Each structure stands twice: as C-alpha cells, then as structure tokens.
Amino acid sequence: MRMLAKILVALLALGVAGVSSSPLPWKSVVPNAKDRQVSAVSIGKKMVAVGYSKGGILLFKKDGTRVDSLVLPEFGPKRRINDLAWWKSWLLVASEGGLSVWDVQRKQMVVHLSGKKLGFEEQGAYSLGLRGADLWVGGLNQLAQVSLEQKKLQSTWVVPGNSGRSQAILVLGGWVYVGTEGEGVRILDLMRGTWKGFDHFDGLPDGQVTGLELIGNRVLIATTNGLGKIDLVSESAGKVDSTWIITYMTQFNGMLFLNTLDGGIVVDGTTLKAQDQAFKDKLLPNGDVSISDGILVTGGENNGTIWARWPKGYLGASSLDYLPQGFAFRLEGDTLPPDAKVGVRIWFPERPSAVVLLEAIPGTAEQERLVKLPDDAVGRFVVEIATIQGNDLLERRTLQMYRDRSPPTLDLDAIPPFVRETPLIVRGNVLEKTLSTLELVPKGGKIVLDAQGGFEAKVKLEPGMNSFEIVARDQAGNEVRFPMQTVLDNAPPEITWPATKDTVTEPSLHWQMAMKESHFKSITAEPADKVVANASDSLLIVTLHDLQNGRNFINIAVEDEAGNISQNKFEIYMLDERSRIVQSMDDQAKAAAATIVRVDTVYKDAPPCPTLKEAVVQAVSVDKPFIIRYTMKRGETLRLIAEKFYGDREMFMAVAKYNKIFDAEEMCRLPIGKLILVPIWKDIDHGKWNVKQGMESFGKVVVQ
C-alpha cells in the first residue's frame, strides 16, 4: 500500500516535467523546393514517409537515406497529400484523390478508393485514424470506415452540422473523435450510430481543430487559438492557458509536440506545462510533425524536411502483449535505474468513474514487465504507463487496450436440416465490437461483414450429410464455434405409382404403393373431398371415395424435407352397375353378329342380317359351345358383358371361370382392349340361360 501511494503521488504531481531545455539537434534531410511544404509525415518500423502539398511522397530510411518517390495519378490532379499512416508494410495515403493503400515492399497499389467510392460527396480525403485493421477516413462533412483486411468500405457517416473538413481522427473505445474545420470535436458512438460534440461554446478555445491526442484520461485538442482538452471522467471540455496558432500536433510518451506559427513547442501532457524549444542554425519547424523510435520528423520553413533525435526512453513504442491475467510490455533502451519503478494507471472511458492503480512486477523474460488486472476489469482501457525514480517522473506512455473474457456473440439464421440446392447461404449478424476473425471451416475461408455487422457465407455442399462450422475470434483471443449440419438431397421420393388411367364400378378405391424416402415431409392430394392419403413405413396409402360417374381427375404429390416433389395425375373412370354401356345395344349386336356371319358378296335382294340370337342359334353345334371373341371397351365390366350376351348380370361368374379370372379386384376392373372369350351353348335358350348346365360344361368345351 505504501508503494502504491508513492506511485499515485508521482503520477498526479503537477510540478514535475521531463522536458529538457537544451536545444534540439535538428538537421536538414531534404532541401526545400519552391512551394513544397511538408503536409504529412508518418514514421513506420523501417521507413519514414513525407508527403507534400505539391509533389507526392518521398520515402526515407531512418538514417536519412532516400528510398523512393511516389507521384501517382491516384493522388489527384495536384498530387496533394493530406495525411499519412502505416499499417504493417502498407502506406496509407489520404490525398485530394481519395484513399490510397500502397504496398512499399512490393511497390504496388493494394487498393484505391476515390471520394465517390468512400461514399463522400466530395472527392478528397483529409485525415486518417487507425486502430488495428480498422481505418477511419475523414472527408468534407463526412467520415468513412474501411477494413484493411477486407480491402473494402464498411460504413460512411455524415458529420452533423456545417463542420467542413474532418482534419483529425482519434478512435477511443467505442467512439470516434473527429476534429473538424469549423465546429470543434464531433464524437461518433459506434454502437448507437449517434453523435455528440464540443465546440468553443462548450469551453474549447476554438472551433477549428488541427490535432487530437490521448494522454491519460484526457483528449488533448490542438486548435488555431490554443490547446484544448476533454476530460473523459467528467465529460467536460476546457482550454489550456495559451494562444498558439497550432498547425500540427503529435505526442510521444506523454509529451505533446506542437508546430505553431511561433515555432516548435513541447508540452507535458500531464502537467500541461510548455517550453519553447531552441533550434540550432535558425531552423524553424513548419508543416506536419511525427515522432517514433527516438526520431522527430517535421518540415522546415526554409530547409525542406528536418528531423531531430529524441530520447527513446524506457517504454518505447512496442505494442502490448495480451495475457489471460492482464498484459505485458517490454522495456527498451537502457535498463531502469535500480531505484526506478514502473506504475500503471488505468481509466475506463465507458465507465469514467472507475480508475485502477497498479504496480508492474518483473516478468519471466528479460526486460519484460507484467501487469496483473483485477478479475472485474473488462472492456476498453486507457492505460498510462509511467517510470518513476523517487519523486521524479521520468516518462509516461498512454495506450489503449481491450480486455474481454467473453467469446463473441453471433446471431445466426437457422439452416434447414435438408436442402436440395448448393451452395447453401448461411446468414447471420455479429454482436461483437472487437471481432478479429470470422471464418467458415473446413471450406470457405474468411467471412466478410457488411457495415451493420451482417454477413452471408456460401457453403459448397456434397450429396448426403455435410458438417461445417463458423469460427469467431475477438481481439482478446476468445473463440467460439458454431457447428452446423445439413443433408444435400436433390432426388424426388421414389414411388411405384399405379396406372394413370383406370376404370372402376365402385365409388371407392384403395391403393397401396411402395415408397422409398428417408425424410418424408407431406402429401398433397386433390380434390381434398375425394382423396385421403397417408404414409406408413415404406408405403403410400391412398383411399378414393365418393367418385362420380364418368371421369374423375386425381392429383397426388409427395414432398420430402429438402423440397423435392414426386407428383402424378390420374384419370379414374367410374361406371356403376345401373349404368348402361356407352354404346347402344344395337351397335353391340351388329358388332357381335359381324364376328359370326361374314358376307363376301352382298346381292341387291339379299335378306337382312340375322339378329344376335338368330346368329348364335344357327352357329352353335351339338358338341361344343360357340365362342364369341370380345374386346373390352371403356367403362365395361364382366357383369356388363354377362348382361349383354346372357341377359343376366349374375352370369358374370361363367365368363370369369371360362377365362380363368379368379381375382375379385380383376373381375371388377379389366384393362381396355383385353380379349374376353364368351361361351354360348346349344341347349340353353338365349336370354334364359341354365347357369348350372353352362358351368358344368366348361370342363368339356374347346375354344374355337
């Protein structure tokens, strides 16, 4: 507790500043050319990029050796460079031509988004703000978000009011701070999509903002009328006692570096005390300014690009290593003095009243320090790391980090267990502010999100069962997997359908059909008042009832769960026992007589053809019956045949036995065109048949 108290006193001390009063050893690197003001500077890991108001970009090594010159048509007609930033080996360029991403190693353009492609009404891009792979681009009264990993635009917002150019961008927690040309600072809530802000009416020194930097729990604001601040705890704005016309601003280890019309100024970001810097050889800083890795680079009013060495310190620019229990950082440069300590203070921008004070402890690796966080410390942090020797504050560094122990949350649309088309479209929405990757495995790769966090992923399916999963990881390393399965089936159900045309004598009919289908869904039968259909095991059972005389049209469709349909249409002709044959009796008699009596020559005075009875009596011999060969017509049954030739429907069994038809269902339904043999006996009077004698004679008859 005593050590923590000492650290707290040191961090809050207002009278201590680590600013040296000795002149900075500036030197000129690139001679000045006419109207080539340094408008943008950014220092990467291996290279320095300097952009000019007229003339494109020059690339240098950190020892001052010139590497390359970029004067590309994508930068606009005048090639004016407004802002620069680095992401890995990519140089991010905001110019009058829009946003350009240049791969320095491969010397090629990765992507170029003009103002129109960024969703801007005007062509140019004026400022850049970077957090991870998410890049924010400022335009005229507008702001765009671009994913560097996906190389595409994510969202575009309109900055409220007549704010003019977006001249500085700072991403802090779930908000984006935008320094505008005329209306102070506008703040976008990324989750809600709403805006709030501060201008000179709220306490800022001026509405024209030229720079934004985070130090501790305050956002420092450069304006054309001095330095302003926004307190993250009280959410209030104010001004620092100054009237500098600040043109550019950057910070390093808690120190602000300002380029003003009065020259270069260094300000302690905690005490907000300033000291004018003296410059050798009358060098006057002008234009943009950037500092990293102990190198301060800016433009000189009369000397082109100039830079100076600045002490690296102990903290350096290394990124944090996230660990389950907290985070670790590595010290750079010389080892800490024996009596020096490293203290950490943490603010939660989304919980302004929460402040955590910790002491870093030695880690397992050389020059490493480990910071253990309380279990309840989750969300976005502003971390201030300070090295303290006794009561002296040697240096400080402000960083942002995010701690999250919960896996990402995804809202996925349900996929059907059976489908008949490929690829399958999987849709969902990601409910995660710090999503790192979203992938479809084992096939499919990375999934691209739209501006609202929604996505559509295509899954190529193989016939049968398919198993896959969506894997989501956040920036804290939490992972969640969503396994899914579906069956690809594009074959309709296999059914052994009966004949599509049939004749029946009863108003009801019962079918049992073999069906092969593993995931049966439903049966549709029409007309619904005459057809009842069900599935049982491997059978399709259909019952027809209340059939009307004449034609009945039936439609049956069987669908499986994948949406495949097997369908068939039937025409059932129903003729009951009271109905007569379709043709008249006279036509039937003539047809039957024609099979018995053939007249080769017709004389003018020939007698008329005999009737059916006369023809039969004349043709029947003593020992065997006369056989009539008859072809079944539509609507006829054995009962109707017996009535036609014997005069009695009940004689149908005689015809059935003679033709060896013993199946009851076949007796009622015979195919159209089937040949039927009708026996006629000599000793039986036509129309008054002796059924017994006729039946007994079947054993002796010989068919003609």
Residue pairs with C-beta under 8 A, 6 or more apart in sequence:
3 341
3 359
4 357
4 359
6 388
7 341
7 343
7 357
7 359
7 386
7 388
8 357
9 391
10 16
10 343
10 386
10 388
10 391
10 392
10 393
11 270
11 343
11 345
11 357
11 384
11 386
11 388
11 393
11 396
13 391
13 393
14 270
14 271
15 271
16 271
16 391
16 392
16 393
17 268
17 271
17 273
17 275
17 393
18 255
18 268
18 393
18 394
18 395
19 255
19 266
19 268
19 273
19 275
21 275
22 278
23 277
23 278
23 279
23 280
24 264
24 277
24 278
24 279
24 280
24 296
24 308
24 309
24 310
25 280
25 308
25 309
26 279
26 280
26 281
26 283
26 285
26 300
26 306
26 307
26 308
27 306
27 307
27 308
28 283
28 300
28 303
28 304
28 305
28 306
29 60
29 64
29 304
29 305
29 306
29 307
30 50
30 58
30 60
30 66
30 304
30 305
31 303
31 304
32 300
32 302
32 303
32 304
33 55
33 304
35 53
35 54
36 52
36 53
36 54
36 55
36 304
37 52
37 53
37 286
37 287
37 299
38 50
38 51
38 52
38 286
38 287
38 288
38 298
38 299
38 304
38 305
39 51
39 52
39 53
39 80
39 81
39 82
39 287
39 288
40 49
40 50
40 51
40 81
40 82
40 83
40 84
40 94
40 288
41 48
41 49
41 50
41 51
41 84
41 287
41 288
41 289
41 290
41 297
41 298
41 299
41 305
42 48
42 49
42 84
42 85
42 86
42 91
42 290
43 49
43 62
43 86
43 290
43 291
43 292
43 293
43 295
43 297
44 86
44 91
45 86
45 293
46 61
46 62
47 59
47 60
47 61
47 62
47 67
47 104
48 59
48 60
48 61
48 62
48 290
48 295
48 297
48 307
49 57
49 58
49 59
49 84
49 86
49 91
50 57
50 58
50 59
50 60
50 297
50 299
50 305
51 57
51 81
51 82
51 83
51 84
51 93
51 95
51 288
52 58
52 80
52 81
53 80
53 81
54 78
54 79
54 80
55 71
55 79
56 69
56 70
56 71
56 72
56 75
56 79
56 81
57 69
57 70
57 71
57 81
57 84
57 91
57 93
58 66
58 68
58 69
58 70
58 305
59 66
59 67
59 68
59 69
59 70
59 91
59 104
60 66
60 67
60 305
61 67
62 293
62 295
64 307
68 104
68 107
70 102
71 79
72 79
72 100
72 102
72 109
73 97
74 95
74 97
74 98
74 100
74 109
74 112
75 81
75 93
75 95
75 96
75 97
75 100
76 95
76 96
76 97
76 98
76 123
76 124
77 96
78 96
79 95
79 96
80 95
80 96
81 93
81 94
81 95
82 94
82 95
82 96
82 124
82 125
82 126
82 127
83 93
83 94
83 125
83 126
83 127
83 128
84 91
84 92
84 93
84 94
84 128
85 91
85 92
85 128
85 130
85 135
86 92
87 130
87 133
87 135
87 148
89 103
89 104
89 105
90 101
90 102
90 103
90 104
90 110
90 148
91 101
91 102
91 104
92 99
92 100
92 101
92 128
92 130
92 135
92 148
93 99
93 100
93 101
93 102
94 124
94 125
94 126
94 127
94 128
94 137
94 138
95 124
95 125
96 123
96 124
97 112
97 114
97 123
97 124
98 112
98 113
98 114
98 115
98 116
98 117
98 118
98 120
98 123
98 124
98 125
99 111
99 112
99 113
99 118
99 125
99 135
99 137
99 144
99 146
100 109
100 111
100 112
101 109
101 110
101 111
101 112
101 148
101 151
102 108
102 109
102 110
103 109
103 110
110 151
111 151
111 152
113 146
113 153
114 123
115 121
115 122
115 123
115 124
115 125
115 139
116 123
117 153
118 125
118 137
118 139
118 142
118 144
118 146
118 153
118 156
119 142
119 144
119 153
119 156
120 139
120 140
120 142
120 144
120 156
121 139
121 140
121 141
121 142
122 139
122 140
122 142
124 139
124 140
125 137
125 138
125 139
126 138
126 139
126 140
126 165
126 166
126 167
127 137
127 138
127 165
127 166
127 167
127 168
127 169
127 179
128 135
128 136
128 137
128 138
128 169
129 135
129 136
129 138
129 168
129 169
129 170
129 171
129 176
130 136
130 171
131 171
131 400
132 475
133 147
133 148
133 149
134 145
134 146
134 147
134 148
134 154
134 171
135 145
135 146
135 147
135 148
136 143
136 144
136 145
136 146
136 169
136 171
136 176
137 143
137 144
137 145
137 146
138 165
138 166
138 167
138 168
138 169
138 178
139 165
139 166
140 164
140 165
140 166
141 158
141 159
141 162
141 163
141 164
141 166
142 156
142 157
142 158
142 159
142 166
143 156
143 157
143 158
143 159
143 166
143 169
143 176
143 178
143 188
144 153
144 154
144 155
144 156
144 157
145 153
145 154
145 155
145 156
145 451
146 152
146 153
146 154
147 154
147 449
149 446
150 446
150 448
150 449
152 448
154 449
154 450
154 451
155 451
157 188
157 193
159 166
159 178
159 180
159 186
159 195
160 186
160 195
160 197
161 183
161 186
162 182
162 183
163 178
163 180
163 181
163 182
163 183
163 186
164 180
164 181
164 182
164 183
165 180
165 181
166 178
166 179
166 180
166 181
167 179
167 180
167 181
167 208
167 209
167 210
168 178
168 179
168 209
168 210
168 211
168 212
168 222
169 176
169 177
169 178
169 179
169 212
170 176
170 177
170 179
170 212
170 213
170 214
170 219
171 177
172 214
172 219
172 349
172 382
172 400
173 349
173 350
173 380
173 382
173 400
174 189
174 190
174 191
174 350
174 380
174 433
175 187
175 188
175 189
175 190
175 349
176 187
176 188
176 190
177 185
177 186
177 187
177 212
177 219
178 185
178 186
178 187
178 188
179 185
179 209
179 210
179 211
179 212
179 221
179 222
180 186
180 207
180 208
180 209
181 208
181 209
182 207
182 208
183 197
183 199
183 207
184 197
184 198
184 199
184 200
184 202
184 204
184 206
184 207
184 209
185 197
185 198
185 199
185 204
185 209
185 212
185 219
185 221
185 230
185 237
186 195
186 196
186 197
187 195
187 196
187 197
187 198
188 194
188 195
189 195
189 196
190 433
191 433
198 204
198 230
198 237
199 207
200 206
200 207
202 236
202 237
203 228
203 236
203 237
203 238
203 239
204 221
204 223
204 228
204 237
204 238
204 239
205 223
205 225
205 226
205 227
205 228
205 239
205 240
205 242
205 243
206 223
206 224
206 225
206 226
206 228
207 223
208 223
208 224
208 225
209 221
209 222
209 223
210 222
210 223
210 224
210 246
210 247
210 248
210 249
211 221
211 222
211 246
211 248
211 249
211 250
211 258
212 219
212 220
212 221
212 222
212 249
213 219
213 220
213 222
213 249
213 250
213 251
213 256
213 269
214 220
214 382
214 398
214 400
215 251
215 254
215 256
215 269
215 270
215 384
215 396
215 398
216 254
216 269
216 270
216 345
216 347
216 382
216 384
216 396
216 398
217 231
217 232
217 233
217 347
217 352
217 355
217 382
217 384
218 229
218 230
218 231
218 232
218 269
219 229
219 230
219 232
220 227
220 228
220 229
220 249
220 251
220 256
220 269
221 227
221 228
221 229
221 230
222 228
222 246
222 248
222 249
222 258
223 246
224 245
224 246
225 243
225 245
226 239
226 240
226 241
226 242
226 243
226 244
226 246
227 239
227 240
227 242
227 244
227 246
227 256
227 258
227 267
227 272
228 237
228 238
228 239
228 240
229 237
229 238
229 239
229 240
229 272
230 236
230 237
231 237
231 238
232 347
232 349
232 352
232 382
233 347
233 352
233 353
233 355
234 352
235 352
240 267
240 272
242 274
244 258
244 260
244 261
244 262
244 265
245 260
245 261
245 262
246 258
246 259
246 260
247 259
247 260
247 261
247 286
247 287
248 258
248 259
248 287
248 288
248 289
248 298
249 256
249 257
249 258
249 259
249 289
250 256
250 257
250 289
250 290
250 291
251 257
251 269
251 291
251 398
252 291
252 292
252 296
252 310
253 313
253 315
253 395
253 396
253 397
254 268
254 269
254 270
254 384
254 386
254 395
254 396
254 397
254 398
255 266
255 267
255 268
255 269
256 266
256 267
256 268
256 269
257 264
257 265
257 266
257 289
257 291
257 296
258 264
258 265
258 266
258 267
258 289
259 285
259 286
259 287
259 288
259 289
259 298
262 276
263 276
263 277
263 279
263 284
263 285
264 276
264 277
264 279
264 284
264 285
264 289
264 298
265 274
265 275
265 276
265 277
266 274
266 275
266 277
267 273
267 274
268 274
269 396
269 398
270 393
270 396
279 285
283 300
283 303
283 306
284 300
284 301
284 302
285 298
285 299
285 300
285 301
285 306
286 298
286 299
286 300
286 301
287 298
287 299
288 298
288 299
289 296
289 297
289 298
289 299
290 296
290 297
290 298
291 297
291 310
292 317
293 312
293 316
293 317
294 309
294 310
294 311
294 312
295 307
295 308
295 309
295 310
296 307
296 308
296 309
296 310
297 305
297 306
297 307
298 305
298 306
298 307
299 305
299 306
300 306
312 332
312 333
313 332
313 333
313 387
313 394
313 395
313 397
314 331
314 332
314 333
314 334
314 336
314 340
314 387
314 394
314 395
315 329
315 331
315 332
315 385
315 387
315 395
315 396
315 397
316 330
316 331
316 332
316 333
318 329
318 330
318 332
320 327
320 328
320 329
320 383
320 399
320 401
321 327
321 328
321 329
321 330
322 401
322 403
322 476
322 477
323 370
325 370
325 372
325 373
326 370
326 371
326 372
326 373
326 403
327 370
327 371
327 373
327 383
327 401
327 403
328 363
328 368
328 369
328 370
328 371
329 360
329 368
329 369
329 371
329 385
330 365
330 367
330 368
330 369
331 342
331 367
331 368
331 369
332 367
335 367
336 342
336 387
337 389
339 389
339 390
340 387
340 388
340 389
340 394
341 359
341 360
341 387
341 388
341 389
342 359
342 360
342 369
342 385
342 386
342 387
342 388
343 357
343 358
343 359
343 360
343 385
343 386
343 388
344 357
344 358
344 359
344 360
344 371
344 383
344 384
344 385
344 386
345 355
345 356
345 357
345 358
345 383
345 384
345 386
346 355
346 356
346 357
346 358
346 373
346 377
346 381
346 382
346 383
346 384
347 354
347 355
347 381
347 382
347 384
348 354
348 355
348 379
348 380
348 381
348 382
349 380
349 382
350 379
350 380
351 379
356 373
356 374
356 377
358 371
358 372
358 373
360 369
360 370
360 371
360 385
361 369
361 370
361 371
361 372
362 368
362 369
362 370
363 369
363 370
373 403
377 403
378 403
378 404
378 405
378 406
379 402
379 403
379 404
380 400
380 401
380 402
381 400
381 401
381 402
381 403
382 398
382 399
382 400
383 398
383 399
383 400
383 401
384 396
384 397
384 398
384 399
385 396
385 397
385 399
386 393
386 394
386 395
386 396
386 397
387 393
387 394
387 395
387 396
388 394
402 434
402 475
402 476
403 476
404 434
404 474
404 475
404 476
404 478
405 476
405 478
406 478
407 472
407 474
407 478
407 479
407 480
408 430
408 431
408 432
408 435
408 472
408 473
408 474
408 478
408 480
409 430
409 431
409 432
409 480
410 428
410 429
410 430
410 431
410 432
410 470
410 472
410 480
410 482
411 428
411 429
411 430
411 431
412 426
412 427
412 428
412 470
412 482
413 426
413 427
413 428
415 424
415 426
415 484
415 486
416 486
416 561
416 562
417 485
417 486
417 487
417 519
417 561
418 486
418 487
418 489
418 519
418 560
418 561
418 562
418 563
419 461
419 486
419 487
419 488
419 489
419 562
419 563
420 488
420 489
420 490
420 562
420 563
420 564
421 490
422 459
422 460
422 461
422 488
423 458
423 459
423 460
423 461
424 458
424 459
424 461
424 466
424 486
425 456
425 457
425 458
425 459
426 440
426 456
426 457
426 458
426 459
426 470
426 484
427 454
427 455
427 456
427 457
428 454
428 455
428 470
429 452
429 453
429 454
429 455
430 438
430 449
430 453
430 454
430 455
430 472
431 453
432 453
432 472
432 474
434 474
434 475
434 476
435 449
435 472
435 473
435 474
435 475
436 473
436 474
436 475
437 446
437 471
437 472
437 473
438 446
438 447
438 449
438 455
438 470
438 471
438 472
438 473
439 445
439 446
439 447
439 470
439 471
440 447
440 457
440 459
440 468
440 469
440 470
440 471
441 468
441 469
441 470
441 471
442 468
443 459
443 460
443 468
444 457
444 458
444 459
444 460
444 468
447 455
447 457
447 470
448 455
449 455
457 470
459 466
459 468
461 486
461 488
462 488
463 488
463 489
463 490
464 487
464 488
464 489
465 485
465 486
465 487
466 485
466 486
466 487
466 488
467 483
467 484
467 485
468 483
468 484
468 485
469 481
469 482
469 483
469 484
470 481
470 482
470 484
471 479
471 480
471 481
471 482
472 479
472 480
472 481
472 482
473 479
487 519
487 562
488 562
489 519
489 560
489 562
489 564
490 562
490 564
491 564
492 560
492 564
492 565
492 566
493 515
493 516
493 517
493 520
493 558
493 559
493 560
493 564
493 566
494 515
494 516
494 517
494 566
495 513
495 514
495 515
495 516
495 540
495 558
495 566
495 568
496 513
496 514
496 515
497 513
497 568
498 511
498 513
498 570
500 568
500 569
500 570
500 571
501 570
501 571
501 572
501 573
502 570
502 571
502 572
502 573
502 669
503 572
503 573
503 574
503 575
503 634
503 635
503 636
503 637
503 669
503 670
503 672
504 547
504 572
504 573
504 574
504 575
504 668
504 669
505 574
505 575
505 576
505 577
505 637
505 639
505 668
505 669
506 547
506 574
506 576
506 668
507 545
507 546
507 547
507 548
507 574
507 576
508 543
508 544
508 545
508 546
508 547
509 543
509 544
509 547
509 572
510 541
510 542
510 543
510 544
511 540
511 541
511 542
511 543
511 544
512 539
512 540
512 541
513 539
513 540
513 541
513 542
514 538
514 539
514 540
515 535
515 538
515 539
515 540
515 558
516 538
517 558
517 560
519 560
519 561
519 562
520 535
520 558
520 560
520 561
521 559
521 560
521 561
522 558
522 559
523 533
523 534
523 535
523 540
523 556
523 557
523 558
523 559
524 555
524 556
524 557
524 559
525 531
525 532
525 533
525 542
525 554
525 555
525 556
525 557
526 554
526 555
526 556
527 554
529 546
530 544
530 545
530 546
530 547
530 552
530 554
531 542
531 543
531 544
531 554
531 556
532 542
532 543
532 545
533 540
533 541
533 542
533 543
533 556
534 540
534 541
535 541
535 558
540 558
542 556
544 552
544 554
544 572
547 572
547 574
548 574
549 574
549 575
549 576
549 579
550 573
550 574
551 571
551 572
551 573
552 571
552 572
552 573
552 574
553 569
553 570
553 571
553 572
554 569
554 570
554 571
554 572
555 567
555 568
555 569
555 570
556 567
556 568
556 570
557 565
557 566
557 567
557 568
558 565
558 566
558 567
559 565
573 634
573 635
575 635
575 636
575 637
575 640
577 639
577 649
579 635
581 588
581 633
581 635
581 636
581 640
581 644
582 633
582 634
582 635
583 633
585 644
588 644
589 611
589 612
590 609
592 612
592 615
592 628
592 630
592 645
593 609
593 610
593 611
593 612
593 615
595 628
595 629
596 615
596 616
596 619
596 626
596 628
597 609
597 610
597 615
599 606
599 609
610 618
612 686
613 686
613 687
616 626
616 680
616 686
617 686
619 626
620 626
620 680
620 681
620 682
621 682
622 682
624 700
624 701
624 702
624 704
625 679
625 680
625 681
625 682
625 697
625 701
626 679
626 680
626 704
627 677
627 678
627 679
627 680
627 703
627 704
628 645
628 677
628 678
628 680
629 675
629 676
629 677
629 678
630 641
630 645
630 675
630 676
630 677
630 678
631 673
631 674
631 675
631 676
632 641
632 670
632 671
632 672
632 673
632 674
632 675
632 676
633 672
634 672
636 670
637 652
637 667
637 668
637 669
637 670
638 652
638 655
638 656
638 661
638 667
638 668
638 670
638 676
639 649
639 652
640 649
641 652
641 655
641 676
641 678
642 648
642 649
642 650
642 651
642 652
642 654
642 655
643 649
645 678
645 680
646 654
646 687
646 689
647 686
647 687
647 688
647 689
648 689
650 691
651 689
651 691
651 694
652 667
653 695
654 679
654 691
654 694
654 695
654 698
655 676
655 678
655 679
656 662
656 667
657 695
657 698
658 677
658 678
658 679
658 698
658 701
659 676
659 677
661 667
670 676
677 703
679 694
679 697
679 698
679 701
680 686
681 689
681 693
681 694
681 697
683 690
683 693
684 690
684 693
684 694
